């Protein structure tokens, strides 16, 4: 089972507009922090988390997002 998916983005604000346009329709909630965006499904009290989580992060070295840089 896939626990999470991470994608890199050069423009976090633009990525937020893009992913926020459809992930909430799939019941994902967004949390924004200094490390980027986190989308997770709601968890009822006493229940295990529902997977997968979806993360949008800036690239690790500040260079443009590409295969292996931001995933």
Short mmCIF file of the C-alpha atoms (twelve columns), coordinates in Angstrom:
data_MODEL
# 
_entry.id   MODEL 
# 
loop_
_atom_site.group_PDB 
_atom_site.id 
_atom_site.type_symbol 
_atom_site.label_atom_id 
_atom_site.label_alt_id 
_atom_site.label_comp_id 
_atom_site.label_asym_id 
_atom_site.label_seq_id 
_atom_site.Cartn_x 
_atom_site.Cartn_y 
_atom_site.Cartn_z 
_atom_site.pdbx_PDB_model_num 
ATOM 1  C CA . UNK A 1  0.000   0.000  0.000   1 
ATOM 2  C CA . UNK A 2  1.216   3.502  -0.775  1 
ATOM 3  C CA . UNK A 3  1.549   5.583  2.400   1 
ATOM 4  C CA . UNK A 4  2.284   8.925  0.761   1 
ATOM 5  C CA . UNK A 5  3.095   10.709 -2.477  1 
ATOM 6  C CA . UNK A 6  5.504   13.645 -2.620  1 
ATOM 7  C CA . UNK A 7  5.929   16.004 -5.565  1 
ATOM 8  C CA . UNK A 8  8.292   18.926 -5.934  1 
ATOM 9  C CA . UNK A 9  7.167   22.352 -7.059  1 
ATOM 10 C CA . UNK A 10 9.010   25.481 -8.101  1 
ATOM 11 C CA . UNK A 11 6.064   27.706 -7.131  1 
ATOM 12 C CA . UNK A 12 4.294   26.531 -3.956  1 
ATOM 13 C CA . UNK A 13 1.582   29.216 -4.225  1 
ATOM 14 C CA . UNK A 14 0.691   28.116 -7.756  1 
ATOM 15 C CA . UNK A 15 0.821   24.457 -6.712  1 
ATOM 16 C CA . UNK A 16 -1.536  25.270 -3.823  1 
ATOM 17 C CA . UNK A 17 -4.060  26.780 -6.257  1 
ATOM 18 C CA . UNK A 18 -3.773  23.744 -8.536  1 
ATOM 19 C CA . UNK A 19 -4.026  20.970 -5.932  1 
ATOM 20 C CA . UNK A 20 -6.602  22.828 -3.824  1 
ATOM 21 C CA . UNK A 21 -8.875  22.882 -6.862  1 
ATOM 22 C CA . UNK A 22 -9.550  19.120 -6.678  1 
ATOM 23 C CA . UNK A 23 -8.052  17.389 -3.624  1 
ATOM 24 C CA . UNK A 24 -10.673 18.836 -1.225  1 
ATOM 25 C CA . UNK A 25 -13.334 17.261 -3.476  1 
ATOM 26 C CA . UNK A 26 -11.701 13.933 -2.561  1 
ATOM 27 C CA . UNK A 27 -12.006 14.869 1.151   1 
ATOM 28 C CA . UNK A 28 -8.360  15.895 1.588   1 
ATOM 29 C CA . UNK A 29 -7.597  18.655 4.090   1 
ATOM 30 C CA . UNK A 30 -4.661  20.988 3.535   1 
ATOM 31 C CA . UNK A 31 -2.003  22.043 6.008   1 
ATOM 32 C CA . UNK A 32 0.541   24.639 4.933   1 
ATOM 33 C CA . UNK A 33 3.897   25.032 6.628   1 
ATOM 34 C CA . UNK A 34 7.456   26.140 5.968   1 
ATOM 35 C CA . UNK A 35 8.209   22.752 4.375   1 
ATOM 36 C CA . UNK A 36 5.381   23.073 1.831   1 
ATOM 37 C CA . UNK A 37 1.864   21.688 1.591   1 
ATOM 38 C CA . UNK A 38 0.427   18.568 3.207   1 
ATOM 39 C CA . UNK A 39 -2.872  17.061 2.130   1 
ATOM 40 C CA . UNK A 40 -4.365  14.341 4.317   1 
ATOM 41 C CA . UNK A 41 -7.685  12.606 4.650   1 
ATOM 42 C CA . UNK A 42 -9.622  13.287 7.856   1 
ATOM 43 C CA . UNK A 43 -9.217  10.831 10.724  1 
ATOM 44 C CA . UNK A 44 -12.106 10.118 13.083  1 
ATOM 45 C CA . UNK A 45 -11.325 9.825  16.781  1 
ATOM 46 C CA . UNK A 46 -10.070 6.351  17.588  1 
ATOM 47 C CA . UNK A 47 -9.467  5.480  13.937  1 
ATOM 48 C CA . UNK A 48 -6.204  4.799  12.143  1 
ATOM 49 C CA . UNK A 49 -5.105  7.336  9.555   1 
ATOM 50 C CA . UNK A 50 -6.369  6.880  6.017   1 
ATOM 51 C CA . UNK A 51 -3.717  6.733  3.321   1 
ATOM 52 C CA . UNK A 52 -2.204  8.015  1.143   1 
ATOM 53 C CA . UNK A 53 -1.102  11.468 2.222   1 
ATOM 54 C CA . UNK A 54 -0.040  13.890 -0.509  1 
ATOM 55 C CA . UNK A 55 2.834   16.350 -0.052  1 
ATOM 56 C CA . UNK A 56 3.964   19.269 -2.203  1 
ATOM 57 C CA . UNK A 57 7.452   20.448 -1.275  1 
ATOM 58 C CA . UNK A 58 10.038  22.830 -2.648  1 
ATOM 59 C CA . UNK A 59 13.037  21.117 -4.173  1 
ATOM 60 C CA . UNK A 60 15.700  20.031 -1.709  1 
ATOM 61 C CA . UNK A 61 18.513  22.025 -3.330  1 
ATOM 62 C CA . UNK A 62 16.659  25.097 -4.636  1 
ATOM 63 C CA . UNK A 63 17.147  24.107 -8.268  1 
ATOM 64 C CA . UNK A 64 14.173  23.618 -10.630 1 
ATOM 65 C CA . UNK A 65 11.857  20.705 -9.929  1 
ATOM 66 C CA . UNK A 66 12.750  17.658 -12.017 1 
ATOM 67 C CA . UNK A 67 12.891  13.895 -11.694 1 
ATOM 68 C CA . UNK A 68 14.648  13.152 -8.408  1 
ATOM 69 C CA . UNK A 69 14.722  16.785 -7.243  1 
ATOM 70 C CA . UNK A 70 11.600  17.385 -5.209  1 
ATOM 71 C CA . UNK A 71 10.124  13.960 -4.940  1 
# 
